[in-house]
């Protein structure tokens, strides 16, 4: 899968056929001596804490970006909770009120950032 100078091609091809295998799962070129380890570490099926099954190599990305149980912070109180609980929590949390330091009115937490423009 790489460009090889024509003068070295035959020797290179012999070396590759003897020492390299193509992974049947990801099509990467893997040394034959490492193929078993590659399959066991990258392609073994694992179960995420959300009970979704996937290849081990995909778990980190899943946990970071698409797992419904990944930890996220509330935009209003910075408490950490699971992503699938965020919307319900923020509806409640943003509906709380806090007094404005300038005008003294009680302002919804979700409107605190915009309030200074209309304050006073």
Backbone as XML, in Angstrom:
<?xml version="1.0"?>
<chain id="A" units="angstrom">
  <residue number="1" name="UNK">
    <atom name="N" x="0.817" y="-1.210" z="0.000"/>
    <atom name="CA" x="0.000" y="0.000" z="0.000"/>
    <atom name="C" x="0.851" y="1.259" z="0.000"/>
  </residue>
  <residue number="2" name="UNK">
    <atom name="N" x="2.102" y="1.157" z="-0.401"/>
    <atom name="CA" x="2.981" y="2.325" z="-0.470"/>
    <atom name="C" x="3.695" y="2.318" z="-1.809"/>
  </residue>
  <residue number="3" name="UNK">
    <atom name="N" x="4.136" y="3.485" z="-2.229"/>
    <atom name="CA" x="4.920" y="3.580" z="-3.460"/>
    <atom name="C" x="6.323" y="3.039" z="-3.194"/>
  </residue>
  <residue number="4" name="UNK">
    <atom name="N" x="6.776" y="2.152" z="-4.068"/>
    <atom name="CA" x="8.092" y="1.525" z="-3.940"/>
    <atom name="C" x="8.833" y="1.753" z="-5.255"/>
  </residue>
  <residue number="5" name="UNK">
    <atom name="N" x="10.105" y="2.158" z="-5.186"/>
    <atom name="CA" x="10.872" y="2.288" z="-6.433"/>
    <atom name="C" x="10.867" y="0.961" z="-7.202"/>
  </residue>
  <residue number="6" name="UNK">
    <atom name="N" x="10.729" y="1.036" z="-8.504"/>
    <atom name="CA" x="10.618" y="-0.152" z="-9.340"/>
    <atom name="C" x="11.790" y="-1.112" z="-9.139"/>
  </residue>
  <residue number="7" name="UNK">
    <atom name="N" x="12.988" y="-0.579" z="-8.915"/>
    <atom name="CA" x="14.156" y="-1.460" z="-8.754"/>
    <atom name="C" x="14.072" y="-2.279" z="-7.475"/>
  </residue>
  <residue number="8" name="UNK">
    <atom name="N" x="13.345" y="-1.805" z="-6.467"/>
    <atom name="CA" x="13.229" y="-2.527" z="-5.188"/>
    <atom name="C" x="11.943" y="-3.340" z="-5.075"/>
  </residue>
  <residue number="9" name="UNK">
    <atom name="N" x="11.077" y="-3.272" z="-6.071"/>
    <atom name="CA" x="9.746" y="-3.837" z="-5.934"/>
    <atom name="C" x="9.745" y="-5.334" z="-5.658"/>
  </residue>
  <residue number="10" name="UNK">
    <atom name="N" x="10.507" y="-6.100" z="-6.385"/>
    <atom name="CA" x="10.481" y="-7.556" z="-6.216"/>
    <atom name="C" x="10.951" y="-7.943" z="-4.813"/>
  </residue>
  <residue number="11" name="UNK">
    <atom name="N" x="12.030" y="-7.352" z="-4.353"/>
    <atom name="CA" x="12.534" y="-7.651" z="-3.006"/>
    <atom name="C" x="11.505" y="-7.205" z="-1.953"/>
  </residue>
  <residue number="12" name="UNK">
    <atom name="N" x="10.932" y="-6.044" z="-2.165"/>
    <atom name="CA" x="9.923" y="-5.539" z="-1.229"/>
    <atom name="C" x="8.705" y="-6.467" z="-1.185"/>
  </residue>
  <residue number="13" name="UNK">
    <atom name="N" x="8.244" y="-6.904" z="-2.345"/>
    <atom name="CA" x="7.072" y="-7.779" z="-2.405"/>
    <atom name="C" x="7.343" y="-9.103" z="-1.696"/>
  </residue>
  <residue number="14" name="UNK">
    <atom name="N" x="8.524" y="-9.646" z="-1.884"/>
    <atom name="CA" x="8.887" y="-10.898" z="-1.196"/>
    <atom name="C" x="8.873" y="-10.685" z="0.318"/>
  </residue>
  <residue number="15" name="UNK">
    <atom name="N" x="9.463" y="-9.583" z="0.754"/>
    <atom name="CA" x="9.493" y="-9.273" z="2.189"/>
    <atom name="C" x="8.068" y="-9.137" z="2.743"/>
  </residue>
  <residue number="16" name="UNK">
    <atom name="N" x="7.220" y="-8.406" z="2.047"/>
    <atom name="CA" x="5.851" y="-8.189" z="2.519"/>
    <atom name="C" x="5.061" y="-9.494" z="2.584"/>
  </residue>
  <residue number="17" name="UNK">
    <atom name="N" x="5.139" y="-10.294" z="1.562"/>
    <atom name="CA" x="4.398" y="-11.565" z="1.557"/>
    <atom name="C" x="4.837" y="-12.470" z="2.703"/>
  </residue>
  <residue number="18" name="UNK">
    <atom name="N" x="6.098" y="-12.399" z="3.057"/>
    <atom name="CA" x="6.636" y="-13.244" z="4.117"/>
    <atom name="C" x="6.301" y="-12.694" z="5.504"/>
  </residue>
  <residue number="19" name="UNK">
    <atom name="N" x="6.268" y="-11.370" z="5.668"/>
    <atom name="CA" x="6.196" y="-10.777" z="7.009"/>
    <atom name="C" x="4.948" y="-9.962" z="7.342"/>
  </residue>
  <residue number="20" name="UNK">
    <atom name="N" x="4.152" y="-9.618" z="6.352"/>
    <atom name="CA" x="3.032" y="-8.707" z="6.585"/>
    <atom name="C" x="1.710" y="-9.377" z="6.215"/>
  </residue>
  <residue number="21" name="UNK">
    <atom name="N" x="0.672" y="-9.106" z="7.012"/>
    <atom name="CA" x="-0.684" y="-9.563" z="6.718"/>
    <atom name="C" x="-1.604" y="-8.349" z="6.680"/>
  </residue>
  <residue number="22" name="UNK">
    <atom name="N" x="-2.685" y="-8.492" z="5.964"/>
    <atom name="CA" x="-3.711" y="-7.460" z="5.940"/>
    <atom name="C" x="-4.779" y="-7.869" z="6.961"/>
  </residue>
  <residue number="23" name="UNK">
    <atom name="N" x="-5.064" y="-6.968" z="7.882"/>
    <atom name="CA" x="-6.073" y="-7.256" z="8.900"/>
    <atom name="C" x="-7.431" y="-7.430" z="8.223"/>
  </residue>
  <residue number="24" name="UNK">
    <atom name="N" x="-8.133" y="-8.532" z="8.500"/>
    <atom name="CA" x="-9.430" y="-8.759" z="7.854"/>
    <atom name="C" x="-10.523" y="-7.803" z="8.337"/>
  </residue>
  <residue number="25" name="UNK">
    <atom name="N" x="-10.291" y="-7.103" z="9.443"/>
    <atom name="CA" x="-11.300" y="-6.199" z="9.990"/>
    <atom name="C" x="-11.101" y="-4.750" z="9.541"/>
  </residue>
  <residue number="26" name="UNK">
    <atom name="N" x="-9.853" y="-4.272" z="9.582"/>
    <atom name="CA" x="-9.606" y="-2.851" z="9.279"/>
    <atom name="C" x="-8.743" y="-2.629" z="8.041"/>
  </residue>
  <residue number="27" name="UNK">
    <atom name="N" x="-8.255" y="-3.689" z="7.442"/>
    <atom name="CA" x="-7.433" y="-3.633" z="6.219"/>
    <atom name="C" x="-6.087" y="-2.944" z="6.412"/>
  </residue>
  <residue number="28" name="UNK">
    <atom name="N" x="-5.628" y="-2.789" z="7.650"/>
    <atom name="CA" x="-4.289" y="-2.258" z="7.906"/>
    <atom name="C" x="-3.250" y="-3.332" z="7.646"/>
  </residue>
  <residue number="29" name="UNK">
    <atom name="N" x="-2.065" y="-2.888" z="7.270"/>
    <atom name="CA" x="-0.942" y="-3.815" z="7.106"/>
    <atom name="C" x="-0.310" y="-4.026" z="8.471"/>
  </residue>
  <residue number="30" name="UNK">
    <atom name="N" x="-0.273" y="-5.278" z="8.923"/>
    <atom name="CA" x="0.206" y="-5.609" z="10.261"/>
    <atom name="C" x="1.272" y="-6.698" z="10.132"/>
  </residue>
  <residue number="31" name="UNK">
    <atom name="N" x="2.396" y="-6.563" z="10.859"/>
    <atom name="CA" x="3.362" y="-7.667" z="10.873"/>
    <atom name="C" x="2.692" y="-8.952" z="11.346"/>
  </residue>
  <residue number="32" name="UNK">
    <atom name="N" x="2.992" y="-10.055" z="10.681"/>
    <atom name="CA" x="2.364" y="-11.337" z="11.030"/>
    <atom name="C" x="2.539" y="-11.674" z="12.498"/>
  </residue>
  <residue number="33" name="UNK">
    <atom name="N" x="3.693" y="-11.341" z="13.052"/>
    <atom name="CA" x="3.957" y="-11.668" z="14.452"/>
    <atom name="C" x="3.073" y="-10.868" z="15.418"/>
  </residue>
  <residue number="34" name="UNK">
    <atom name="N" x="2.480" y="-9.769" z="14.954"/>
    <atom name="CA" x="1.663" y="-8.916" z="15.814"/>
    <atom name="C" x="0.165" y="-9.009" z="15.511"/>
  </residue>
  <residue number="35" name="UNK">
    <atom name="N" x="-0.207" y="-9.828" z="14.527"/>
    <atom name="CA" x="-1.604" y="-9.871" z="14.101"/>
    <atom name="C" x="-2.541" y="-10.320" z="15.222"/>
  </residue>
  <residue number="36" name="UNK">
    <atom name="N" x="-2.195" y="-11.365" z="15.940"/>
    <atom name="CA" x="-3.055" y="-11.861" z="17.019"/>
    <atom name="C" x="-3.269" y="-10.760" z="18.063"/>
  </residue>
  <residue number="37" name="UNK">
    <atom name="N" x="-2.189" y="-10.110" z="18.468"/>
    <atom name="CA" x="-2.273" y="-9.034" z="19.450"/>
    <atom name="C" x="-3.101" y="-7.859" z="18.905"/>
  </residue>
  <residue number="38" name="UNK">
    <atom name="N" x="-2.904" y="-7.525" z="17.637"/>
    <atom name="CA" x="-3.661" y="-6.446" z="17.006"/>
    <atom name="C" x="-5.160" y="-6.739" z="17.069"/>
  </residue>
  <residue number="39" name="UNK">
    <atom name="N" x="-5.563" y="-7.932" z="16.685"/>
    <atom name="CA" x="-6.981" y="-8.289" z="16.679"/>
    <atom name="C" x="-7.544" y="-8.275" z="18.098"/>
  </residue>
  <residue number="40" name="UNK">
    <atom name="N" x="-6.786" y="-8.816" z="19.054"/>
    <atom name="CA" x="-7.261" y="-8.870" z="20.442"/>
    <atom name="C" x="-7.355" y="-7.478" z="21.073"/>
  </residue>
  <residue number="41" name="UNK">
    <atom name="N" x="-6.457" y="-6.571" z="20.710"/>
    <atom name="CA" x="-6.476" y="-5.256" z="21.342"/>
    <atom name="C" x="-7.372" y="-4.257" z="20.607"/>
  </residue>
  <residue number="42" name="UNK">
    <atom name="N" x="-7.502" y="-4.375" z="19.299"/>
    <atom name="CA" x="-8.254" y="-3.386" z="18.521"/>
    <atom name="C" x="-9.658" y="-3.837" z="18.128"/>
  </residue>
  <residue number="43" name="UNK">
    <atom name="N" x="-9.842" y="-5.115" z="17.881"/>
    <atom name="CA" x="-11.094" y="-5.561" z="17.278"/>
    <atom name="C" x="-11.950" y="-6.445" z="18.183"/>
  </residue>
  <residue number="44" name="UNK">
    <atom name="N" x="-11.493" y="-6.704" z="19.391"/>
    <atom name="CA" x="-12.303" y="-7.488" z="20.313"/>
    <atom name="C" x="-13.546" y="-6.675" z="20.678"/>
  </residue>
  <residue number="45" name="UNK">
    <atom name="N" x="-14.671" y="-7.337" z="20.831"/>
    <atom name="CA" x="-15.915" y="-6.663" z="21.188"/>
    <atom name="C" x="-15.927" y="-6.364" z="22.690"/>
  </residue>
  <residue number="46" name="UNK">
    <atom name="N" x="-16.247" y="-5.124" z="23.019"/>
    <atom name="CA" x="-16.368" y="-4.707" z="24.419"/>
    <atom name="C" x="-17.749" y="-4.090" z="24.599"/>
  </residue>
  <residue number="47" name="UNK">
    <atom name="N" x="-18.158" y="-3.979" z="25.841"/>
    <atom name="CA" x="-19.450" y="-3.378" z="26.154"/>
    <atom name="C" x="-19.214" y="-2.108" z="26.959"/>
  </residue>
  <residue number="48" name="UNK">
    <atom name="N" x="-19.748" y="-1.005" z="26.469"/>
    <atom name="CA" x="-19.652" y="0.278" z="27.167"/>
    <atom name="C" x="-20.566" y="0.237" z="28.389"/>
  </residue>
  <residue number="49" name="UNK">
    <atom name="N" x="-20.367" y="1.186" z="29.307"/>
    <atom name="CA" x="-21.231" y="1.268" z="30.489"/>
    <atom name="C" x="-22.683" y="1.533" z="30.112"/>
  </residue>
  <residue number="50" name="UNK">
    <atom name="N" x="-22.925" y="2.025" z="28.875"/>
    <atom name="CA" x="-24.298" y="2.247" z="28.404"/>
    <atom name="C" x="-24.880" y="0.986" z="27.768"/>
  </residue>
  <residue number="51" name="UNK">
    <atom name="N" x="-24.132" y="-0.095" z="27.825"/>
    <atom name="CA" x="-24.521" y="-1.422" z="27.323"/>
    <atom name="C" x="-24.460" y="-1.567" z="25.809"/>
  </residue>
  <residue number="52" name="UNK">
    <atom name="N" x="-23.847" y="-0.604" z="25.138"/>
    <atom name="CA" x="-23.669" y="-0.719" z="23.692"/>
    <atom name="C" x="-22.404" y="-1.519" z="23.425"/>
  </residue>
  <residue number="53" name="UNK">
    <atom name="N" x="-22.460" y="-2.439" z="22.455"/>
    <atom name="CA" x="-21.296" y="-3.253" z="22.101"/>
    <atom name="C" x="-20.610" y="-2.657" z="20.892"/>
  </residue>
  <residue number="54" name="UNK">
    <atom name="N" x="-19.259" y="-2.695" z="20.935"/>
    <atom name="CA" x="-18.462" y="-2.148" z="19.839"/>
    <atom name="C" x="-17.048" y="-2.703" z="19.913"/>
  </residue>
  <residue number="55" name="UNK">
    <atom name="N" x="-16.263" y="-2.434" z="18.871"/>
    <atom name="CA" x="-14.859" y="-2.819" z="18.897"/>
    <atom name="C" x="-14.124" y="-1.955" z="19.911"/>
  </residue>
  <residue number="56" name="UNK">
    <atom name="N" x="-13.133" y="-2.543" z="20.547"/>
    <atom name="CA" x="-12.349" y="-1.836" z="21.561"/>
    <atom name="C" x="-11.751" y="-0.547" z="21.012"/>
  </residue>
  <residue number="57" name="UNK">
    <atom name="N" x="-11.326" y="-0.562" z="19.757"/>
    <atom name="CA" x="-10.695" y="0.624" z="19.169"/>
    <atom name="C" x="-11.659" y="1.800" z="19.033"/>
  </residue>
  <residue number="58" name="UNK">
    <atom name="N" x="-12.956" y="1.554" z="19.072"/>
    <atom name="CA" x="-13.957" y="2.614" z="18.932"/>
    <atom name="C" x="-14.473" y="3.130" z="20.274"/>
  </residue>
  <residue number="59" name="UNK">
    <atom name="N" x="-14.128" y="2.443" z="21.351"/>
    <atom name="CA" x="-14.696" y="2.762" z="22.659"/>
    <atom name="C" x="-14.356" y="4.170" z="23.136"/>
  </residue>
  <residue number="60" name="UNK">
    <atom name="N" x="-13.084" y="4.580" z="23.002"/>
    <atom name="CA" x="-12.678" y="5.908" z="23.493"/>
    <atom name="C" x="-13.476" y="7.026" z="22.823"/>
  </residue>
  <residue number="61" name="UNK">
    <atom name="N" x="-13.603" y="6.976" z="21.500"/>
    <atom name="CA" x="-14.362" y="8.005" z="20.787"/>
    <atom name="C" x="-15.834" y="7.982" z="21.195"/>
  </residue>
  <residue number="62" name="UNK">
    <atom name="N" x="-16.382" y="6.781" z="21.348"/>
    <atom name="CA" x="-17.778" y="6.655" z="21.778"/>
    <atom name="C" x="-17.980" y="7.288" z="23.148"/>
  </residue>
  <residue number="63" name="UNK">
    <atom name="N" x="-17.109" y="6.965" z="24.090"/>
    <atom name="CA" x="-17.235" y="7.499" z="25.448"/>
    <atom name="C" x="-17.071" y="9.022" z="25.472"/>
  </residue>
  <residue number="64" name="UNK">
    <atom name="N" x="-16.266" y="9.559" z="24.572"/>
    <atom name="CA" x="-16.012" y="10.995" z="24.565"/>
    <atom name="C" x="-17.089" y="11.801" z="23.844"/>
  </residue>
  <residue number="65" name="UNK">
    <atom name="N" x="-17.733" y="11.206" z="22.816"/>
    <atom name="CA" x="-18.610" y="12.048" z="22.005"/>
    <atom name="C" x="-20.038" y="11.555" z="21.817"/>
  </residue>
  <residue number="66" name="UNK">
    <atom name="N" x="-20.310" y="10.274" z="21.956"/>
    <atom name="CA" x="-21.676" y="9.837" z="21.641"/>
    <atom name="C" x="-22.337" y="8.976" z="22.713"/>
  </residue>
  <residue number="67" name="UNK">
    <atom name="N" x="-21.629" y="8.611" z="23.756"/>
    <atom name="CA" x="-22.219" y="7.784" z="24.807"/>
    <atom name="C" x="-23.269" y="8.601" z="25.568"/>
  </residue>
  <residue number="68" name="UNK">
    <atom name="N" x="-24.463" y="8.067" z="25.738"/>
    <atom name="CA" x="-25.481" y="8.818" z="26.477"/>
    <atom name="C" x="-25.136" y="8.975" z="27.965"/>
  </residue>
  <residue number="69" name="UNK">
    <atom name="N" x="-24.161" y="8.209" z="28.449"/>
    <atom name="CA" x="-23.759" y="8.308" z="29.858"/>
    <atom name="C" x="-22.471" y="9.096" z="30.049"/>
  </residue>
  <residue number="70" name="UNK">
    <atom name="N" x="-21.964" y="9.732" z="28.977"/>
    <atom name="CA" x="-20.727" y="10.494" z="29.111"/>
    <atom name="C" x="-20.941" y="11.676" z="30.052"/>
  </residue>
  <residue number="71" name="UNK">
    <atom name="N" x="-19.937" y="12.029" z="30.821"/>
    <atom name="CA" x="-20.107" y="13.149" z="31.756"/>
    <atom name="C" x="-20.070" y="14.496" z="31.036"/>
  </residue>
  <residue number="72" name="UNK">
    <atom name="N" x="-20.991" y="15.372" z="31.406"/>
    <atom name="CA" x="-21.054" y="16.731" z="30.877"/>
    <atom name="C" x="-21.360" y="17.691" z="32.027"/>
  </residue>
  <residue number="73" name="UNK">
    <atom name="N" x="-21.110" y="18.976" z="31.798"/>
    <atom name="CA" x="-21.354" y="19.986" z="32.823"/>
    <atom name="C" x="-22.603" y="20.797" z="32.493"/>
  </residue>
  <residue number="74" name="UNK">
    <atom name="N" x="-23.381" y="21.077" z="33.511"/>
    <atom name="CA" x="-24.535" y="21.971" z="33.364"/>
    <atom name="C" x="-24.009" y="23.374" z="33.080"/>
  </residue>
  <residue number="75" name="UNK">
    <atom name="N" x="-24.600" y="24.046" z="32.109"/>
    <atom name="CA" x="-24.157" y="25.399" z="31.746"/>
    <atom name="C" x="-24.508" y="26.435" z="32.813"/>
  </residue>
  <residue number="76" name="UNK">
    <atom name="N" x="-25.414" y="26.083" z="33.718"/>
    <atom name="CA" x="-25.845" y="27.041" z="34.731"/>
    <atom name="C" x="-25.163" y="26.870" z="36.086"/>
  </residue>
  <residue number="77" name="UNK">
    <atom name="N" x="-24.904" y="25.619" z="36.491"/>
    <atom name="CA" x="-24.351" y="25.408" z="37.835"/>
    <atom name="C" x="-23.035" y="24.631" z="37.831"/>
  </residue>
  <residue number="78" name="UNK">
    <atom name="N" x="-22.563" y="24.216" z="36.659"/>
    <atom name="CA" x="-21.305" y="23.488" z="36.497"/>
    <atom name="C" x="-21.265" y="22.157" z="37.229"/>
  </residue>
  <residue number="79" name="UNK">
    <atom name="N" x="-22.407" y="21.602" z="37.585"/>
    <atom name="CA" x="-22.430" y="20.264" z="38.171"/>
    <atom name="C" x="-22.231" y="19.259" z="37.041"/>
  </residue>
  <residue number="80" name="UNK">
    <atom name="N" x="-21.520" y="18.170" z="37.311"/>
    <atom name="CA" x="-21.283" y="17.145" z="36.300"/>
    <atom name="C" x="-22.373" y="16.084" z="36.405"/>
  </residue>
  <residue number="81" name="UNK">
    <atom name="N" x="-22.957" y="15.727" z="35.253"/>
    <atom name="CA" x="-23.973" y="14.691" z="35.213"/>
    <atom name="C" x="-23.913" y="13.985" z="33.870"/>
  </residue>
  <residue number="82" name="UNK">
    <atom name="N" x="-24.661" y="12.885" z="33.742"/>
    <atom name="CA" x="-24.673" y="12.127" z="32.493"/>
    <atom name="C" x="-25.399" y="12.915" z="31.406"/>
  </residue>
  <residue number="83" name="UNK">
    <atom name="N" x="-24.901" y="12.804" z="30.187"/>
    <atom name="CA" x="-25.468" y="13.541" z="29.051"/>
    <atom name="C" x="-26.967" y="13.318" z="28.912"/>
  </residue>
  <residue number="84" name="UNK">
    <atom name="N" x="-27.417" y="12.081" z="29.122"/>
    <atom name="CA" x="-28.840" y="11.800" z="28.941"/>
    <atom name="C" x="-29.716" y="12.428" z="30.027"/>
  </residue>
  <residue number="85" name="UNK">
    <atom name="N" x="-29.130" y="12.998" z="31.063"/>
    <atom name="CA" x="-29.871" y="13.696" z="32.123"/>
    <atom name="C" x="-29.745" y="15.218" z="31.994"/>
  </residue>
  <residue number="86" name="UNK">
    <atom name="N" x="-28.907" y="15.686" z="31.071"/>
    <atom name="CA" x="-28.588" y="17.106" z="30.974"/>
    <atom name="C" x="-29.800" y="17.977" z="30.647"/>
  </residue>
  <residue number="87" name="UNK">
    <atom name="N" x="-30.559" y="17.626" z="29.632"/>
    <atom name="CA" x="-31.666" y="18.480" z="29.195"/>
    <atom name="C" x="-32.684" y="18.675" z="30.322"/>
  </residue>
  <residue number="88" name="UNK">
    <atom name="N" x="-33.068" y="17.601" z="30.964"/>
    <atom name="CA" x="-34.035" y="17.708" z="32.061"/>
    <atom name="C" x="-33.478" y="18.565" z="33.201"/>
  </residue>
  <residue number="89" name="UNK">
    <atom name="N" x="-32.190" y="18.355" z="33.531"/>
    <atom name="CA" x="-31.569" y="19.123" z="34.604"/>
    <atom name="C" x="-31.508" y="20.612" z="34.251"/>
  </residue>
  <residue number="90" name="UNK">
    <atom name="N" x="-31.096" y="20.938" z="33.033"/>
    <atom name="CA" x="-30.961" y="22.346" z="32.651"/>
    <atom name="C" x="-32.312" y="23.062" z="32.572"/>
  </residue>
  <residue number="91" name="UNK">
    <atom name="N" x="-33.369" y="22.350" z="32.222"/>
    <atom name="CA" x="-34.706" y="22.966" z="32.249"/>
    <atom name="C" x="-35.048" y="23.412" z="33.667"/>
  </residue>
  <residue number="92" name="UNK">
    <atom name="N" x="-34.776" y="22.546" z="34.613"/>
    <atom name="CA" x="-35.031" y="22.859" z="36.017"/>
    <atom name="C" x="-34.052" y="23.916" z="36.527"/>
  </residue>
  <residue number="93" name="UNK">
    <atom name="N" x="-32.756" y="23.697" z="36.280"/>
    <atom name="CA" x="-31.699" y="24.553" z="36.821"/>
    <atom name="C" x="-31.785" y="25.978" z="36.260"/>
  </residue>
  <residue number="94" name="UNK">
    <atom name="N" x="-32.070" y="26.109" z="34.988"/>
    <atom name="CA" x="-32.160" y="27.419" z="34.354"/>
    <atom name="C" x="-33.405" y="28.190" z="34.765"/>
  </residue>
  <residue number="95" name="UNK">
    <atom name="N" x="-34.382" y="27.507" z="35.331"/>
    <atom name="CA" x="-35.618" y="28.158" z="35.755"/>
    <atom name="C" x="-35.510" y="28.744" z="37.167"/>
  </residue>
  <residue number="96" name="UNK">
    <atom name="N" x="-34.398" y="28.473" z="37.840"/>
    <atom name="CA" x="-34.194" y="29.096" z="39.156"/>
    <atom name="C" x="-33.993" y="30.598" z="38.959"/>
  </residue>
  <residue number="97" name="UNK">
    <atom name="N" x="-34.168" y="31.367" z="40.016"/>
    <atom name="CA" x="-33.940" y="32.811" z="39.923"/>
    <atom name="C" x="-32.833" y="33.233" z="40.882"/>
  </residue>
  <residue number="98" name="UNK">
    <atom name="N" x="-32.154" y="34.287" z="40.491"/>
    <atom name="CA" x="-31.133" y="34.911" z="41.337"/>
    <atom name="C" x="-31.329" y="36.419" z="41.246"/>
  </residue>
  <residue number="99" name="UNK">
    <atom name="N" x="-31.078" y="37.129" z="42.338"/>
    <atom name="CA" x="-31.254" y="38.591" z="42.278"/>
    <atom name="C" x="-30.131" y="39.241" z="41.466"/>
  </residue>
  <residue number="100" name="UNK">
    <atom name="N" x="-30.507" y="40.220" z="40.661"/>
    <atom name="CA" x="-29.525" y="40.991" z="39.888"/>
    <atom name="C" x="-28.800" y="41.929" z="40.849"/>
  </residue>
  <residue number="101" name="UNK">
    <atom name="N" x="-27.500" y="42.001" z="40.767"/>
    <atom name="CA" x="-26.702" y="42.862" z="41.639"/>
    <atom name="C" x="-26.892" y="44.341" z="41.355"/>
  </residue>
  <residue number="102" name="UNK">
    <atom name="N" x="-27.377" y="44.681" z="40.160"/>
    <atom name="CA" x="-27.565" y="46.092" z="39.804"/>
    <atom name="C" x="-28.975" y="46.586" z="40.084"/>
  </residue>
  <residue number="103" name="UNK">
    <atom name="N" x="-29.997" y="45.846" z="39.595"/>
    <atom name="CA" x="-31.364" y="46.341" z="39.724"/>
    <atom name="C" x="-32.149" y="45.652" z="40.836"/>
  </residue>
  <residue number="104" name="UNK">
    <atom name="N" x="-31.630" y="44.559" z="41.359"/>
    <atom name="CA" x="-32.288" y="43.867" z="42.460"/>
    <atom name="C" x="-33.436" y="42.956" z="42.052"/>
  </residue>
  <residue number="105" name="UNK">
    <atom name="N" x="-33.809" y="42.947" z="40.773"/>
    <atom name="CA" x="-34.884" y="42.060" z="40.302"/>
    <atom name="C" x="-34.442" y="40.613" z="40.348"/>
  </residue>
  <residue number="106" name="UNK">
    <atom name="N" x="-35.379" y="39.712" z="40.577"/>
    <atom name="CA" x="-35.094" y="38.290" z="40.450"/>
    <atom name="C" x="-35.105" y="37.926" z="38.968"/>
  </residue>
  <residue number="107" name="UNK">
    <atom name="N" x="-34.016" y="37.321" z="38.521"/>
    <atom name="CA" x="-33.841" y="37.010" z="37.102"/>
    <atom name="C" x="-33.638" y="35.511" z="36.963"/>
  </residue>
  <residue number="108" name="UNK">
    <atom name="N" x="-34.275" y="34.921" z="35.945"/>
    <atom name="CA" x="-34.053" y="33.506" z="35.668"/>
    <atom name="C" x="-32.571" y="33.273" z="35.388"/>
  </residue>
  <residue number="109" name="UNK">
    <atom name="N" x="-32.035" y="32.197" z="35.914"/>
    <atom name="CA" x="-30.621" y="31.886" z="35.726"/>
    <atom name="C" x="-30.293" y="31.783" z="34.235"/>
  </residue>
  <residue number="110" name="UNK">
    <atom name="N" x="-31.198" y="31.211" z="33.447"/>
    <atom name="CA" x="-30.926" y="31.067" z="32.005"/>
    <atom name="C" x="-30.911" y="32.411" z="31.287"/>
  </residue>
  <residue number="111" name="UNK">
    <atom name="N" x="-31.405" y="33.476" z="31.920"/>
    <atom name="CA" x="-31.429" y="34.806" z="31.307"/>
    <atom name="C" x="-30.382" y="35.753" z="31.897"/>
  </residue>
  <residue number="112" name="UNK">
    <atom name="N" x="-29.556" y="35.258" z="32.815"/>
    <atom name="CA" x="-28.572" y="36.123" z="33.474"/>
    <atom name="C" x="-27.555" y="36.725" z="32.511"/>
  </residue>
  <residue number="113" name="UNK">
    <atom name="N" x="-27.157" y="35.993" z="31.484"/>
    <atom name="CA" x="-26.166" y="36.515" z="30.535"/>
    <atom name="C" x="-26.734" y="37.659" z="29.698"/>
  </residue>
  <residue number="114" name="UNK">
    <atom name="N" x="-28.010" y="37.586" z="29.373"/>
    <atom name="CA" x="-28.656" y="38.608" z="28.545"/>
    <atom name="C" x="-29.196" y="39.772" z="29.384"/>
  </residue>
  <residue number="115" name="UNK">
    <atom name="N" x="-29.398" y="39.554" z="30.658"/>
    <atom name="CA" x="-30.044" y="40.557" z="31.519"/>
    <atom name="C" x="-29.318" y="41.906" z="31.556"/>
  </residue>
  <residue number="116" name="UNK">
    <atom name="N" x="-27.984" y="41.975" z="31.605"/>
    <atom name="CA" x="-27.341" y="43.284" z="31.665"/>
    <atom name="C" x="-27.719" y="44.238" z="30.540"/>
  </residue>
  <residue number="117" name="UNK">
    <atom name="N" x="-28.116" y="43.724" z="29.380"/>
    <atom name="CA" x="-28.520" y="44.597" z="28.262"/>
    <atom name="C" x="-29.846" y="45.303" z="28.523"/>
  </residue>
  <residue number="118" name="UNK">
    <atom name="N" x="-30.712" y="44.664" z="29.323"/>
    <atom name="CA" x="-32.023" y="45.261" z="29.584"/>
    <atom name="C" x="-32.160" y="45.731" z="31.045"/>
  </residue>
  <residue number="119" name="UNK">
    <atom name="N" x="-31.116" y="45.603" z="31.796"/>
    <atom name="CA" x="-31.133" y="45.927" z="33.230"/>
    <atom name="C" x="-31.278" y="47.434" z="33.447"/>
  </residue>
  <residue number="120" name="UNK">
    <atom name="N" x="-32.055" y="47.772" z="34.456"/>
    <atom name="CA" x="-32.094" y="49.142" z="34.934"/>
    <atom name="C" x="-33.089" y="49.998" z="34.242"/>
  </residue>
</chain>
